[in-house]
């Protein structure tokens, strides 16, 4: 058996108080990591995640910050410096999908907000983390992408564009940081059951339509994303960098062609 050992690793999970981020935070703390939980809303949920981490014997802190703001991100990383002296693993999970609208009808401020959070926010956090990781010649960054870095999503052009940007940002930063002992990766979930898309999987028709798009015939659970993130963040993945790992039940494998062309 090869256990996932993250003992004494200092981890920051953005958007770590809900959804996939919450599951990731739980998984990493179960592997022994000390976890900092970033949140923008619902501090009570963030505190609950932190308490679970402490109950497992690890350290935990909660940090409020809007990742799309440079000053807020600097303050968040300074809080980790003050508490733990730095960072070993960054999970860039915070993100939004925005309102559905065709490209010629979309609200410009709303379009820009998705880019600011998903792409610029990811970069701002990477920038602060890399400044620390490069100097210590060690570290892991895992950025949250999506199957929509490769699959177009009608009505959600800013989301798809932001995730495609995260993919190339990941590859470029990995190339820059590899010589300094730092790995940079992305994970791309497919259709995962979370509260944010409950209106789809709670609707029999919507769920059936979605399942047809997935060769494995079902939505994923957030714990399935979290377990893979734990592996990628650990030394078990020590030779892996500069790529996106798709966790999608085969959604990017063209389910419509499973019965022939």
N, C-alpha and C positions, 0 to 999 in steps of 0.2 A: 504493500500500500504506500502511495506517495501522498502524504498529507500536504495540504496547502498551509504553509507557515508564513504568517505575516506579523509575527510577534515583534513588538516595538517599532513597527512601521507607522509613521505619522501620515495620516490620510485626510484629505479634504474631499468631500463629496458635495458638489453644488446641487441645489435642489434636492438635498438629501432627506427631506422630511416627509416626502410623499411619493407615491407611485414607484416607478422603477428605481429612483434614487434612494428611497427608503429601503427597498429590498437589497440594494447594493450595500448600503451602509450596514445593515444587519449582517449580511454575509461576510463582509470584511472584518467586522468586529468579532464574529464567530471564529474567524481565522487568527485572531489575536491582535489585530491592528488597533491603534488608538485613532478615533474618528472625530473629525470636525464636521459638523452638519451645517451647511449653509442653507438659509431659507430667506424668502422674501415676504411670505405671508404665513400665518398659522404657527406662531412660536410655540404654542402648546404641543403641537405635533412634533416639532423639532426636539423639544425637551423630553418627550416620551421616547423618541428614538435614542437620545443620549442616555436616558436612564436604563434602557435595555442593554446598551453597550457597557455601561458601568457594572450592571448586574453580572456580566460575563467576565468581569475582572479587568477590563480595559479602561483607558481614559477616554473622556468624551467632552466636547464643548460645542456650543451652538453659536453660529455667527450670522447675523443678519446683514445681507448685502444684495444690492441689485447688480448682477454681474455685467450689465451693459454699461456701467459707470466706472471709469478708470479710477477715480479717487476711492470709490467704495471697494473696489477690488484690492487696491493697495492697502487699505485699512484692514480688510479681511486677512490678507497674508501677514500683515504686521501683527495681528492678533495671534496667529499661529506661531510666529516668531517669539512673541512674548511668552506664550504658554508652553511651547514645546521646543523652541529653538530652530524651527524650520519645518520642512515638508519632505516626504519621501514618495508619496503617491498622490496624484491629482486625478479625480474622476470628474470630468466636465459633463455633468448630466443636465443642468438647468436648461430649459428650452420651452418654447411656445410654438403653436402651429398657426395662430391667427385666424381671422374670419375667412370663410370660403367666398371667393369672388374671382371672376374671370380677370385676366390681366388688364384688360382695357376698362374694367369697372372698379378695380380695387382702390381702396383708400390709400393714398400715398403714405401718410403717417403710419398707418397700420402695417403696410408693406415694409417700411423702414424699421419698424419696431421688431419685427420678426428677425430681420438681418442683424439688428443691434444686439439682440439677446443671443440668438443661436450661433452666429458666426463671430461677430465682434466680441461678444462676451466670452466665447471660447478662447479667442486669441488673447484677450486681456489676462485671463487666468493662466493660460499657457506661458505668457510672457513673464509673469511674476514667478511662476513655478520654475521655469527654466533658468532664471537668474540665480535661483538657489541651488537647483539640481546640478547645473553645469559646474558651479564652483565646488560642489562636493563630489563630483564625478560619479553620481549615482542618482537614479530616480526613474519613475514610470509615470507617464501621462496617458490616460485613456479618455478619448473624446467620444461623446455620444453622437453618432450619425444616425442613419435610417436607411431602410431599403430605398427611400426616395432620393438617395444620392445617385441612384442609377435609374429608378423607375419614375417617370413623370407622374405628377398628381394634379389633375385638372382642378382648378379652383384654388390651388395652394402653391402658386409660383414662388412666393418668397420662402416658404418652407423648403421646397425642393432645391431652390437655388442655395439656400443657406447650408443644407446638408451636403450638397455637392462641393461647396466651398470648404466645409469642414474636412471632407475627404482629402482634398489637395493640400490644405493647411497641415493636416496630419502628416502627410508624406514629406512635405518640405521641411517641417520642423524636425521630423525623424532623421532626415538626411543631415541636417545641420548639427543635431545633438548626439548622433551615434558615437562620434569619436570621443565624446565626453562621458560615456557610460550611461547615457539616458535613452530610454526607449519611449517612443511615442506611437500610440495605436489608436484606432477607432473601432467601435463596435456598432453594428447596424441592426437594430431590432426590426422585426417585421410587425405583424399584428399581435400585440400583446394586451392581455386583459388588464386594464387599469381603470380607475374611476373616471379618467378624462374621456374614455371612449365607451363608457358603460351603455350609452344610448344605442350603440351598435350591437354589442353582444347580448344585451337584454331583449333585443328585438329578434324574433325567430327568423323573419325574412332577411333582415340585415346580416345576421350571423351566418345563415345558409349561403348568402351571396358571397360573403367574405371567405368562408371556408373553401369555396370553389377556386379562389385565387391562391390557395396554399396546397401544394402537393401532399403534405402530411395531413391535410383535411381538418385542421383545428387551429385555433388561436394559441399563442404561447402564454405562459405564466411569467410574471415578472421575476420570480425566483430562478427561472431558466436563464434569464439575462444575467442576474446577479452571480450565479455560480460560474459562468464563463468569465465575467469580469474578474472574479477572485483568482481564477487560474491565470489570466493574462497579466494581472498585477503582480503575481508571484514569480519566484525564480524558476518555476516549472516552464515558464515561457521566456527564458532568458535570451533566446536567439531570435525572438520575434519582434520586429519593429517595422514601421512605415507601411502598414497595410490596414485594411478594414476587414474585420471578422463579421460576417453576416450570420445573425442568429434569427432565422426567419421561417423555419419549417419548409424551406425551399421556395419561398415566394419569388425570389429573383431567378428561379429556374424555369420560368415560363410554364406555369401550371396548365394553361390552355392547350399545350402541346403534349400533355401526358398520355393522350389517347391517339396520338398520331397527328400529322400535319394535314 
